[in-house]
Amino acid sequence: MIWPFSKRTVEVDTKSLAQPSEELYAALGLTFTTAGGVTVSGETALRVPAVGSAIRVISEAVACLDVAVKTVDADGTEIDAPNHPALAFLRDHANDWTSGYELIRDLVIDALSDDAGGLAYVNRIDGRVIEIIRYRRGVITVEIDQTTGEPSYKIDNRPVPGANVIHLRCPFGRAPLSLAREAIGISLSLDKHAAQLFGRGARPSGALKFPKGMGEASVKAARTAWRSTHEGNDANGQTAILFDGAEFEPFTFSSTDAQFLENRKYQATEIARAFRVPPSMLFDLDRATWSNTEQMGREFLVYCLEPWLRALEGSLRRALFLPDERATHAVRFDRDDLTRADLSTRSTVINSLIASRVINPNEGRAWLGLTPREGGEEFLNPNIVTAQEPTDAAE
């Protein structure tokens, strides 16, 4: 790692940054207290399965896409630039300890869970990119000009050029996790209640009623006998014996208690709505069918992933290319990986496009990952057989 500033002479303990605690999150302003009194931070929110699943499905889907550097001609045509030096940092390794996949995944995770967005520092020497470093949250600070909206950046309270910072910004300036903190807080409360209900019993199943005049010692003895006989894992189905006029009055569950499972499922849907993820991708399959699952996958690409992909492409373009390169170069993610159908459907579509002369055979072979063949650049309909010219008969 090449530190962008002069070497520090004072040792600083950064152990807390490697393993952030709840106190550190609070000091950095990364915790939220809901109206129900539940404290929601980036760490506690991930304990809700729906939140962790939503963040993973978005960030990992983006990071799994093939990324390319394109040269942009004057007419807008984009051509692959496989030898551009910036491409290696996105496909191979961003630095000695971070792969390109991990860099992109973690940038999206930060943008989904931190109001500051996803931040990474592009280290340059003489204008050449040496490495890309994603620091722990709070190390890179952002200040927004209230008039123009222009951001300025600091690392360890030292200013750094904005052109050297990859900044994946959140919509509205707020991360989806913080905007959904009330829904996440309710889910945390429901999870806690469920744990208590099945762990030690959040509410009793009934009450023992004793007649007046029964001494405290007799009450304690009756309570001890009841617990030893009717409470515990091995007490199911035993006959209840009451004495000295004692009565057992069972408690009935209210409608809210009976709908506890429905409440938990609704909160998972609410969290999916906040992150714009189809509930089926969070394994809520109640309304998922063979016919609508594919359509929900398209909606996931168009309405959820596409805005993040556009923002990520723009932030990478600003930081990885010098000012004179930005007009002629761009970073592009290949969306075809998410819309790829089964082999039979793809073959039918490619054959139809070749027959209608929209693409040539070599372009169709490229979609299947095959190498070009000789004569495959011609736009011909293979389903039409042209008559060959007659050859001269041998004399």
C-alpha positions as CSV (number, residue, x, y, z in Angstrom):
1,M,0.0,0.0,0.0
2,I,1.3,3.5,-0.9
3,W,0.1,6.0,1.6
4,P,-0.9,9.3,-0.1
5,F,0.6,11.4,2.7
6,S,3.8,11.6,4.5
7,K,4.7,8.8,6.9
8,R,3.2,9.2,10.3
9,T,5.5,9.2,13.3
10,V,2.9,8.7,16.0
11,E,1.4,5.3,16.3
12,V,-2.4,5.2,16.4
13,D,-4.4,2.3,17.7
14,T,-6.9,1.5,14.9
15,K,-8.1,-1.8,16.3
16,S,-11.6,-0.4,16.8
17,L,-11.9,0.5,13.1
18,A,-11.1,-3.1,12.1
19,Q,-13.8,-4.4,14.5
20,P,-16.3,-1.6,14.9
21,S,-18.4,-1.6,18.1
22,E,-21.8,-0.2,18.8
23,E,-20.1,2.7,20.6
24,L,-18.0,3.5,17.6
25,Y,-21.0,3.5,15.3
26,A,-22.7,5.9,17.6
27,A,-19.7,8.2,17.7
28,L,-19.6,8.2,13.9
29,G,-23.3,9.0,13.7
30,L,-24.1,5.6,12.2
31,T,-26.9,4.6,14.6
32,F,-30.5,5.5,14.6
33,T,-33.1,5.3,17.4
34,T,-36.6,4.5,16.2
35,A,-39.9,5.7,17.6
36,G,-40.2,2.4,19.4
37,G,-36.9,3.0,21.2
38,V,-34.9,0.4,19.2
39,T,-31.4,1.4,18.2
40,V,-30.7,0.6,14.6
41,S,-27.1,0.6,13.2
42,G,-25.5,-0.9,10.2
43,E,-24.5,-3.9,12.3
44,T,-27.7,-4.5,14.1
45,A,-29.8,-4.1,10.9
46,L,-27.9,-6.9,9.3
47,R,-29.2,-9.2,12.0
48,V,-32.6,-9.0,10.3
49,P,-32.5,-11.7,7.6
50,A,-34.5,-9.6,5.1
51,V,-32.1,-6.7,5.4
52,G,-29.0,-8.8,5.0
53,S,-30.5,-10.7,2.1
54,A,-31.6,-7.5,0.3
55,I,-28.1,-5.9,0.7
56,R,-26.4,-9.1,-0.5
57,V,-28.6,-9.8,-3.5
58,I,-28.1,-6.2,-4.8
59,S,-24.4,-5.9,-4.1
60,E,-23.4,-9.4,-5.2
61,A,-25.5,-9.1,-8.4
62,V,-23.7,-5.9,-9.3
63,A,-20.3,-7.3,-8.5
64,C,-20.9,-10.5,-10.5
65,L,-21.5,-8.7,-13.7
66,D,-18.7,-8.5,-16.2
67,V,-17.1,-5.1,-16.4
68,A,-15.4,-3.5,-19.4
69,V,-13.7,-0.3,-20.4
70,K,-15.0,1.2,-23.6
71,T,-13.7,3.8,-26.0
72,V,-16.5,6.2,-27.1
73,D,-16.3,7.5,-30.7
74,A,-17.6,10.9,-31.7
75,D,-20.9,9.3,-33.0
76,G,-21.4,7.5,-29.7
77,T,-20.2,4.1,-30.8
78,E,-18.6,2.2,-28.0
79,I,-15.7,-0.3,-28.6
80,D,-14.0,-2.5,-26.1
81,A,-10.6,-1.3,-24.8
82,P,-9.3,-4.5,-23.1
83,N,-5.8,-3.0,-22.8
84,H,-6.7,0.0,-20.8
85,P,-4.8,0.0,-17.4
86,A,-7.9,0.9,-15.4
87,L,-9.6,-2.4,-16.3
88,A,-7.2,-4.5,-14.3
89,F,-8.2,-2.9,-11.1
90,L,-11.9,-3.7,-11.7
91,R,-11.5,-7.2,-13.0
92,D,-8.4,-8.5,-11.2
93,H,-7.1,-6.8,-8.0
94,A,-7.9,-3.3,-6.8
95,N,-4.9,-3.6,-4.4
96,D,-2.7,-6.3,-2.8
97,W,-5.5,-7.5,-0.5
98,T,-8.7,-6.7,-2.3
99,S,-10.1,-8.2,-5.6
100,G,-12.0,-6.1,-8.1
101,Y,-15.1,-8.2,-7.2
102,E,-14.8,-7.3,-3.5
103,L,-14.2,-3.7,-4.2
104,I,-17.4,-3.3,-6.3
105,R,-19.4,-5.4,-3.9
106,D,-18.3,-3.4,-0.8
107,L,-18.9,-0.1,-2.5
108,V,-22.5,-1.0,-3.2
109,I,-22.9,-2.4,0.4
110,D,-21.7,0.9,1.8
111,A,-24.0,2.9,-0.5
112,L,-27.0,0.8,0.7
113,S,-26.2,1.1,4.4
114,D,-24.3,4.4,4.9
115,D,-25.6,7.9,4.2
116,A,-22.1,8.9,3.1
117,G,-22.3,6.4,0.3
118,G,-19.7,4.1,-1.1
119,L,-16.2,5.6,-0.9
120,A,-12.8,4.5,-2.2
121,Y,-9.5,6.3,-2.7
122,V,-7.7,6.0,-6.1
123,N,-4.0,6.3,-5.4
124,R,-2.0,7.8,-8.3
125,I,1.6,8.4,-9.1
126,D,2.3,10.9,-11.9
127,G,-1.3,10.5,-13.0
128,R,-1.1,6.7,-13.2
129,V,-3.4,4.6,-11.0
130,I,-1.4,2.4,-8.6
131,E,-4.1,1.0,-6.4
132,I,-7.7,1.6,-5.2
133,I,-8.3,1.5,-1.5
134,R,-11.7,1.2,0.2
135,Y,-11.1,2.4,3.8
136,R,-13.3,1.5,6.7
137,R,-16.3,3.7,7.3
138,G,-15.6,7.1,8.8
139,V,-12.0,7.2,7.6
140,I,-12.9,9.1,4.4
141,T,-15.2,12.1,5.4
142,V,-17.4,14.0,3.0
143,E,-18.6,17.6,3.2
144,I,-21.2,18.9,0.8
145,D,-21.4,22.5,-0.2
146,Q,-24.9,23.6,0.7
147,T,-25.1,26.0,-2.3
148,T,-23.7,24.0,-5.2
149,G,-23.8,20.4,-3.8
150,E,-20.1,19.9,-4.6
151,P,-18.5,17.4,-2.3
152,S,-15.1,17.7,-0.7
153,Y,-13.2,14.8,0.8
154,K,-10.7,14.3,3.6
155,I,-8.7,11.2,4.7
156,D,-7.5,11.4,8.3
157,N,-8.6,15.1,8.3
158,R,-6.3,15.8,5.3
159,P,-7.9,17.1,2.1
160,V,-7.6,14.9,-1.0
161,P,-8.6,15.8,-4.6
162,G,-12.2,14.8,-5.5
163,A,-10.9,13.4,-8.8
164,N,-9.1,10.7,-6.8
165,V,-12.2,9.5,-4.9
166,I,-14.8,7.0,-6.1
167,H,-18.0,8.2,-4.5
168,L,-21.2,6.1,-5.1
169,R,-23.9,8.4,-3.8
170,C,-27.2,7.4,-2.3
171,P,-30.6,8.7,-3.6
172,F,-31.9,11.7,-1.6
173,G,-28.5,11.7,0.2
174,R,-29.8,8.9,2.5
175,A,-29.1,5.2,2.4
176,P,-32.0,2.8,2.0
177,L,-31.1,1.3,5.3
178,S,-31.4,4.6,7.2
179,L,-34.6,5.5,5.4
180,A,-36.1,2.1,6.4
181,R,-34.9,2.3,10.0
182,E,-38.5,2.2,11.4
183,A,-39.4,-0.9,9.5
184,I,-36.1,-2.5,10.5
185,G,-36.7,-1.5,14.1
186,I,-40.1,-3.2,14.1
187,S,-38.5,-6.4,12.6
188,L,-35.8,-6.3,15.4
189,S,-38.6,-6.0,18.0
190,L,-40.5,-8.9,16.5
191,D,-37.4,-11.1,16.3
192,K,-36.6,-10.3,20.0
193,H,-40.2,-11.1,21.0
194,A,-40.1,-14.4,19.1
195,A,-36.8,-15.4,20.7
196,Q,-38.3,-14.7,24.2
197,L,-41.5,-16.5,23.3
198,F,-39.8,-19.7,22.3
199,G,-36.9,-19.3,24.7
200,R,-38.3,-18.6,28.1
201,G,-41.9,-17.8,27.3
202,A,-42.7,-14.2,26.6
203,R,-46.2,-14.6,28.1
204,P,-47.6,-17.2,30.4
205,S,-50.1,-19.8,29.2
206,G,-52.3,-19.3,32.2
207,A,-52.5,-18.5,36.0
208,L,-53.0,-20.5,39.2
209,K,-55.7,-19.0,41.4
210,F,-55.7,-19.8,45.1
211,P,-58.5,-19.2,47.6
212,K,-58.1,-16.6,50.4
213,G,-56.4,-17.7,53.5
214,M,-53.8,-19.9,51.9
215,G,-50.5,-19.1,53.4
216,E,-47.4,-17.9,51.6
217,A,-45.6,-21.2,52.3
218,S,-48.4,-23.2,50.8
219,V,-48.5,-20.9,47.7
220,K,-44.7,-21.4,47.2
221,A,-45.1,-25.2,47.6
222,A,-47.9,-25.3,45.1
223,R,-46.0,-23.2,42.6
224,T,-42.9,-25.4,42.9
225,A,-45.0,-28.6,42.5
226,W,-46.7,-27.2,39.4
227,R,-43.5,-26.1,37.7
228,S,-41.8,-29.5,38.3
229,T,-44.8,-31.3,36.9
230,H,-46.0,-29.1,34.1
231,E,-43.1,-27.0,32.9
232,G,-40.1,-28.1,31.0
233,N,-39.4,-30.1,27.8
234,D,-40.5,-33.4,29.3
235,A,-43.7,-32.2,31.0
236,N,-46.0,-32.3,28.0
237,G,-49.2,-34.4,28.3
238,Q,-49.0,-34.9,32.1
239,T,-52.2,-34.8,34.1
240,A,-52.8,-31.6,36.2
241,I,-53.6,-32.2,39.8
242,L,-54.8,-29.2,41.8
243,F,-55.5,-29.2,45.6
244,D,-56.6,-26.9,48.4
245,G,-59.2,-25.3,46.1
246,A,-56.6,-24.1,43.5
247,E,-57.9,-23.3,40.0
248,F,-56.0,-22.9,36.7
249,E,-57.2,-20.2,34.3
250,P,-55.7,-20.3,30.8
251,F,-54.9,-17.1,28.9
252,T,-56.3,-16.7,25.4
253,F,-54.3,-15.1,22.6
254,S,-55.6,-11.9,21.1
255,S,-56.0,-11.4,17.3
256,T,-52.6,-9.6,17.2
257,D,-50.9,-12.6,18.9
258,A,-52.6,-15.0,16.5
259,Q,-51.3,-12.9,13.5
260,F,-47.7,-12.7,14.8
261,L,-46.4,-14.7,11.9
262,E,-48.3,-12.4,9.4
263,N,-46.8,-9.3,11.1
264,R,-43.3,-10.7,10.6
265,K,-43.9,-11.6,7.0
266,Y,-45.3,-8.1,6.3
267,Q,-42.2,-6.5,7.8
268,A,-40.1,-8.6,5.4
269,T,-42.2,-7.3,2.5
270,E,-41.8,-3.7,3.8
271,I,-38.0,-4.1,3.9
272,A,-38.1,-5.5,0.3
273,R,-40.1,-2.5,-0.7
274,A,-37.5,-0.1,0.9
275,F,-34.6,-1.7,-1.0
276,R,-36.8,-2.2,-4.2
277,V,-36.2,-5.9,-4.3
278,P,-38.9,-8.4,-5.3
279,P,-40.0,-10.3,-2.2
280,S,-39.4,-13.6,-4.1
281,M,-35.6,-12.7,-4.1
282,L,-35.8,-12.6,-0.3
283,F,-37.4,-16.1,-0.4
284,D,-40.9,-14.9,0.3
285,L,-42.5,-17.2,-2.2
286,D,-46.2,-16.8,-1.3
287,R,-47.1,-15.0,-4.5
288,A,-44.3,-16.3,-6.7
289,T,-45.2,-18.6,-9.6
290,W,-43.4,-20.0,-12.6
291,S,-44.9,-17.3,-14.8
292,N,-44.2,-14.2,-12.7
293,T,-40.8,-15.0,-11.2
294,E,-39.1,-14.3,-14.5
295,Q,-41.0,-11.0,-14.8
296,M,-40.0,-10.0,-11.3
297,G,-36.3,-10.8,-12.3
298,R,-36.6,-8.3,-15.1
299,E,-38.1,-5.7,-12.8
300,F,-35.3,-6.3,-10.4
301,L,-32.8,-5.4,-13.1
302,V,-34.7,-2.4,-14.5
303,Y,-36.0,-0.8,-11.3
304,C,-33.5,-1.9,-8.7
305,L,-30.1,-2.7,-10.3
306,E,-30.1,-0.3,-13.2
307,P,-30.0,3.0,-11.2
308,W,-27.2,1.6,-9.1
309,L,-25.3,0.4,-12.2
310,R,-25.6,3.9,-13.8
311,A,-24.4,5.6,-10.7
312,L,-21.5,3.2,-10.3
313,E,-20.5,3.6,-13.9
314,G,-20.5,7.4,-13.5
315,S,-18.5,7.4,-10.2
316,L,-15.9,5.0,-11.7
317,R,-15.6,7.1,-14.8
318,R,-15.0,10.3,-12.8
319,A,-12.3,8.7,-10.6
320,L,-10.4,6.3,-12.9
321,F,-10.0,8.4,-16.0
322,L,-8.0,11.7,-16.3
323,P,-10.0,14.7,-17.4
324,D,-8.9,14.4,-21.0
325,E,-10.0,10.7,-21.1
326,R,-13.5,11.1,-19.7
327,A,-14.9,12.3,-23.0
328,T,-13.6,9.2,-24.9
329,H,-13.7,6.4,-22.3
330,A,-16.4,4.8,-20.1
331,V,-16.9,1.9,-17.7
332,R,-19.7,-0.4,-18.6
333,F,-21.3,-3.4,-16.8
334,D,-22.7,-6.2,-19.0
335,R,-26.4,-6.5,-18.2
336,D,-26.8,-9.6,-20.4
337,D,-25.7,-11.9,-17.6
338,L,-28.9,-11.0,-15.7
339,T,-31.2,-11.4,-18.7
340,R,-29.7,-14.6,-20.1
341,A,-32.4,-17.2,-20.8
342,D,-32.0,-21.0,-21.1
343,L,-29.9,-22.3,-23.9
344,S,-32.9,-23.4,-26.0
345,T,-34.6,-20.0,-25.9
346,R,-31.3,-18.2,-26.5
347,S,-30.6,-20.4,-29.6
348,T,-34.0,-19.7,-31.0
349,V,-33.6,-15.9,-30.5
350,I,-30.1,-15.8,-32.0
351,N,-31.2,-17.9,-35.0
352,S,-34.1,-15.5,-35.6
353,L,-31.9,-12.4,-35.4
354,I,-29.4,-14.0,-37.8
355,A,-32.1,-15.0,-40.2
356,S,-33.6,-11.4,-40.1
357,R,-30.0,-10.1,-40.7
358,V,-30.0,-8.0,-37.5
359,I,-26.8,-9.7,-36.4
360,N,-24.2,-11.8,-38.2
361,P,-23.3,-15.4,-37.2
362,N,-20.1,-14.3,-35.5
363,E,-22.0,-11.8,-33.3
364,G,-24.4,-14.7,-32.4
365,R,-21.4,-16.9,-31.6
366,A,-20.0,-14.2,-29.3
367,W,-23.2,-14.2,-27.3
368,L,-22.7,-17.9,-26.7
369,G,-19.0,-17.4,-25.8
370,L,-17.7,-19.1,-29.0
371,T,-14.9,-17.9,-31.2
372,P,-15.6,-16.4,-34.6
373,R,-15.5,-18.6,-37.7
374,E,-14.4,-17.8,-41.2
375,G,-17.1,-16.1,-43.3
376,G,-19.2,-15.4,-40.2
377,E,-19.1,-11.6,-40.7
378,E,-21.6,-11.7,-43.6
379,F,-25.2,-10.8,-43.0
380,L,-26.9,-13.7,-44.7
381,N,-30.1,-15.7,-44.0
382,P,-29.0,-19.3,-43.5
383,N,-32.6,-20.5,-44.1
384,I,-32.5,-19.4,-47.7
385,V,-30.5,-21.6,-50.1
386,T,-29.3,-19.7,-53.1
387,A,-28.9,-21.6,-56.4
388,Q,-25.2,-22.1,-57.2
389,E,-24.0,-21.0,-60.6
390,P,-23.6,-24.0,-63.0
391,T,-20.1,-25.1,-63.7
392,D,-18.9,-25.7,-67.2
393,A,-19.3,-29.3,-68.2
394,A,-16.1,-31.1,-68.8
395,E,-15.3,-31.4,-72.5
